[in-house]
Amino acid sequence: IIFTADAQGRITYLSPSVGRYGNFGADDFIGKPMLDVIHPEDREKLVQRFGELSEGGLAPSEYRIVFPPGQFRWARVSTRPVFVDGAFAGASGVISDIHERKLAEQSLAEEGLRIDRQRAALAALSNDPALFAGETIASLKKIAEEAAAAMQTRRVGFWLLSDDGAKLRCVDLYETDIRGHSAGAVLEANEYPRYFEAIKKYSRINAPDTCSHPHTSEFIDSYL
């Protein structure tokens, strides 16, 4: 996308290719301040960059551009200052879509943080004396706390299935909201038949949305 802006930062031209990003055209942006189409968290950077342009600075920047009806896309903006009779008159430049690349970078960064948290959790567990002293409950509590931190989850619990498969008893439940542990809760198969059938059949249940997943939605009213 090619654009131009005046010295006050108002958009004076935008190439028709902007229409590929939604049901709008270049005319919908003409006359608007550039700040109006930049994500609020990126506006300070744009103001600084525009000031550098007025002094002849040449450096590409990355912003989140907001398109109607409020969705944003990451873009790399390469801009050149425009001078008329030696005075700063505005800017012209090219906007390149880098949205998918930025999302991939963010995903990799988040994955790196997750791995770092897991390594820290393992290191903490390896140095915990309770794990080597045969203190089962104390060990489970420590594992629950470290697992909650590593996975960034609100609750981590350990449950024991009865020999007849009819009940699950909570050995330890750690809740990050209260930074506390509890135990003793009981879940019965006749109240949650789909869940109990699932844990007999599968070694794990992957339920990103527990409220809608068929194996865990039974818990909405009583546990989730």
Backbone torsions as a table, in degrees:
resi	resn	phi	psi	omega
1	ILE	NA	127.3	177.1
2	ILE	-97.8	140.5	-179.5
3	PHE	-143.3	160.6	169.0
4	THR	-136.4	154.1	178.6
5	ALA	-142.6	151.8	178.8
6	ASP	-84.4	-177.3	-175.1
7	ALA	-66.0	-20.5	178.5
8	GLN	-90.8	2.1	178.1
9	GLY	84.1	15.9	176.4
10	ARG	-88.5	139.0	-178.8
11	ILE	-71.3	126.0	179.9
12	THR	-110.3	-18.2	176.5
13	TYR	-155.3	143.8	176.1
14	LEU	-146.5	128.6	-176.4
15	SER	-67.5	150.9	-177.3
16	PRO	-59.3	-18.1	-178.5
17	SER	-62.4	-12.4	177.5
18	VAL	-62.4	-22.9	-178.4
19	GLY	-65.2	-14.4	179.9
20	ARG	-68.7	-15.9	-175.4
21	TYR	-96.5	3.8	177.7
22	GLY	166.5	-174.8	-177.9
23	ASN	-87.5	65.5	179.1
24	PHE	-155.3	168.2	-179.3
25	GLY	-130.4	177.6	-178.1
26	ALA	-59.5	-36.1	-177.3
27	ASP	-61.9	-23.4	180.0
28	ASP	-70.1	-13.9	-177.1
29	PHE	-110.1	-18.9	-176.3
30	ILE	-61.2	131.7	179.6
31	GLY	90.3	-11.6	179.9
32	LYS	-81.5	144.5	172.0
33	PRO	-63.1	141.2	178.8
34	MET	-58.6	-31.4	-180.0
35	LEU	-60.5	-28.8	-177.5
36	ASP	-68.6	-21.1	-177.5
37	VAL	-108.8	12.8	178.6
38	ILE	-110.4	139.8	177.8
39	HIS	-54.6	137.0	-177.2
40	PRO	-50.8	-35.9	-178.4
41	GLU	-73.4	-13.4	-178.2
42	ASP	-105.0	-2.0	-172.8
43	ARG	-68.3	-38.0	178.9
44	GLU	-60.9	-39.3	178.4
45	LYS	-64.7	-38.1	178.8
46	LEU	-66.1	-41.8	178.5
47	VAL	-60.2	-44.3	178.9
48	GLN	-63.0	-42.9	-178.9
49	ARG	-64.9	-39.6	-179.3
50	PHE	-66.0	-35.9	176.2
51	GLY	-64.6	-38.9	177.2
52	GLU	-66.1	-36.3	178.3
53	LEU	-61.6	-39.9	-178.1
54	SER	-63.4	-18.0	177.9
55	GLU	-102.9	9.0	175.8
56	GLY	93.4	8.3	-178.3
57	GLY	-68.3	138.7	-179.9
58	LEU	-125.2	105.1	178.5
59	ALA	-158.8	128.5	178.4
60	PRO	-69.1	152.4	179.1
61	SER	-134.1	160.8	178.9
62	GLU	-117.6	130.1	-178.2
63	TYR	-136.5	162.7	168.5
64	ARG	-98.7	115.8	-179.8
65	ILE	-93.4	131.9	-176.8
66	VAL	-97.3	120.5	177.4
67	PHE	-106.3	149.5	174.0
68	PRO	-57.0	140.2	5.2
69	PRO	-96.6	40.3	177.6
70	GLY	119.6	3.4	177.7
71	GLN	-83.5	146.9	-178.0
72	PHE	-116.4	157.2	173.1
73	ARG	-136.5	140.9	175.8
74	TRP	-71.1	139.7	-179.5
75	ALA	-142.9	148.8	172.9
76	ARG	-103.8	122.2	-174.9
77	VAL	-111.5	115.7	177.0
78	SER	-103.2	117.4	-169.7
79	THR	-126.4	144.4	174.7
80	ARG	-123.5	140.7	177.6
81	PRO	-74.1	152.8	175.5
82	VAL	-117.2	125.0	178.9
83	PHE	-117.3	137.9	175.8
84	VAL	-123.6	119.6	-177.2
85	ASP	53.4	38.6	176.4
86	GLY	82.3	-3.9	-179.0
87	ALA	-106.0	142.6	179.6
88	PHE	-64.8	123.4	-176.3
89	ALA	-116.8	-3.3	179.9
90	GLY	144.2	-153.8	-176.7
91	ALA	-150.6	156.8	171.6
92	SER	-135.7	155.3	-178.1
93	GLY	-175.7	-173.8	-178.4
94	VAL	-126.9	133.6	177.4
95	ILE	-105.0	120.5	-179.9
96	SER	-111.9	131.2	-179.6
97	ASP	-74.0	122.1	177.8
98	ILE	-127.0	24.0	-172.0
99	HIS	-59.0	-50.8	-177.4
100	GLU	-63.6	-38.4	179.1
101	ARG	-63.0	-43.4	-179.4
102	LYS	-65.6	-40.1	178.7
103	LEU	-63.9	-39.1	177.7
104	ALA	-64.6	-41.2	178.7
105	GLU	-63.4	-42.7	179.5
106	GLN	-64.7	-39.0	178.8
107	SER	-63.7	-41.9	178.5
108	LEU	-65.0	-40.3	179.4
109	ALA	-64.2	-42.4	178.8
110	GLU	-64.8	-38.5	177.7
111	GLU	-63.9	-40.3	177.5
112	GLY	-62.3	-41.3	177.6
113	LEU	-64.6	-39.5	179.3
114	ARG	-62.8	-43.3	178.9
115	ILE	-64.2	-39.9	178.2
116	ASP	-62.3	-41.1	178.9
117	ARG	-64.4	-40.3	180.0
118	GLN	-66.4	-40.3	177.9
119	ARG	-63.4	-41.5	178.8
120	ALA	-63.6	-38.8	179.2
121	ALA	-64.8	-44.0	179.3
122	LEU	-63.2	-39.5	179.2
123	ALA	-64.4	-42.1	179.5
124	ALA	-64.4	-41.3	179.9
125	LEU	-66.6	-37.4	-177.2
126	SER	-67.0	-18.9	-179.2
127	ASN	-105.2	6.5	-177.0
128	ASP	-87.4	121.5	-176.1
129	PRO	-64.1	-26.8	-177.7
130	ALA	-62.0	-31.8	-178.9
131	LEU	-67.9	-23.6	-176.3
132	PHE	-106.3	2.1	-177.9
133	ALA	-107.8	5.7	179.4
134	GLY	74.0	18.5	-179.3
135	GLU	-90.1	89.2	-170.7
136	THR	-59.7	-53.0	-175.8
137	ILE	-65.7	-42.8	178.0
138	ALA	-61.7	-38.2	179.0
139	SER	-65.5	-44.6	-180.0
140	LEU	-62.3	-38.5	179.1
141	LYS	-63.3	-43.9	179.3
142	LYS	-64.6	-42.5	179.2
143	ILE	-62.8	-41.3	-179.9
144	ALA	-62.0	-43.7	-179.8
145	GLU	-63.8	-45.5	-179.2
146	GLU	-68.0	-36.7	178.8
147	ALA	-66.2	-40.3	178.6
148	ALA	-62.4	-41.2	179.1
149	ALA	-68.0	-41.6	-177.4
150	ALA	-69.0	-38.9	-176.3
151	MET	-93.3	-5.7	-178.8
152	GLN	55.2	47.4	-179.7
153	THR	-115.7	158.7	-173.4
154	ARG	-80.2	-32.0	-177.5
155	ARG	-138.3	143.2	171.8
156	VAL	-135.9	129.8	-177.7
157	GLY	-136.8	157.6	174.5
158	PHE	-119.9	127.3	-176.5
159	TRP	-127.8	144.1	178.1
160	LEU	-110.5	130.6	178.0
161	LEU	-87.9	131.5	-180.0
162	SER	-65.6	160.2	-176.9
163	ASP	-58.4	-34.3	-179.1
164	ASP	-87.4	0.4	177.8
165	GLY	71.4	16.4	-175.0
166	ALA	-98.0	-14.9	-175.5
167	LYS	-141.9	149.2	169.5
168	LEU	-118.1	127.5	178.7
169	ARG	-113.6	132.1	-179.8
170	CYS	-76.7	119.6	176.5
171	VAL	-85.5	-38.0	175.8
172	ASP	-159.6	135.2	175.4
173	LEU	-129.4	119.6	179.0
174	TYR	-105.4	129.1	179.6
175	GLU	-117.8	121.0	-176.0
176	THR	-70.1	-27.0	-178.7
177	ASP	-59.7	-39.0	-177.9
178	ILE	-109.3	-2.4	-178.3
179	ARG	50.7	45.6	-177.8
180	GLY	-139.5	165.0	-178.2
181	HIS	-114.3	151.2	173.0
182	SER	-144.8	168.1	-179.5
183	ALA	-158.9	167.8	173.4
184	GLY	101.1	-14.3	179.2
185	ALA	-62.5	147.1	-177.9
186	VAL	-128.0	133.1	174.0
187	LEU	-112.4	134.1	-177.0
188	GLU	-113.6	143.1	-175.1
189	ALA	-61.8	-33.6	-178.2
190	ASN	-70.7	-17.3	177.4
191	GLU	-92.6	-26.9	-177.4
192	TYR	-132.5	63.5	-172.7
193	PRO	-62.5	-36.9	-177.9
194	ARG	-67.6	-39.9	-179.8
195	TYR	-66.3	-45.4	-178.5
196	PHE	-66.1	-35.6	176.5
197	GLU	-64.8	-38.3	-179.0
198	ALA	-67.3	-42.2	-177.0
199	ILE	-72.6	-20.2	173.4
200	LYS	-75.6	-31.2	-173.5
201	LYS	-90.5	-35.5	-173.0
202	TYR	-118.2	148.4	177.8
203	SER	-77.6	-21.8	176.9
204	ARG	-151.2	155.9	176.6
205	ILE	-121.8	117.7	178.3
206	ASN	-96.1	103.6	-176.0
207	ALA	-127.4	84.4	179.0
208	PRO	-57.1	-36.1	176.6
209	ASP	-120.1	96.0	-174.4
210	THR	-66.5	-23.9	-178.3
211	CYS	-73.6	-25.7	-177.8
212	SER	-109.6	-15.0	-178.7
213	HIS	-67.2	134.1	-176.0
214	PRO	-61.0	-26.0	-178.5
215	HIS	-85.8	-15.8	-175.6
216	THR	-124.2	-7.8	-175.9
217	SER	-65.8	-17.2	177.5
218	GLU	-63.3	-18.7	-175.4
219	PHE	-87.5	-1.0	-173.7
220	ILE	-53.3	-49.7	-172.9
221	ASP	-79.5	-23.9	-170.9
222	SER	-114.8	-23.9	-171.5
223	TYR	-131.3	-40.1	-175.5
224	LEU	-72.7	NA	NA
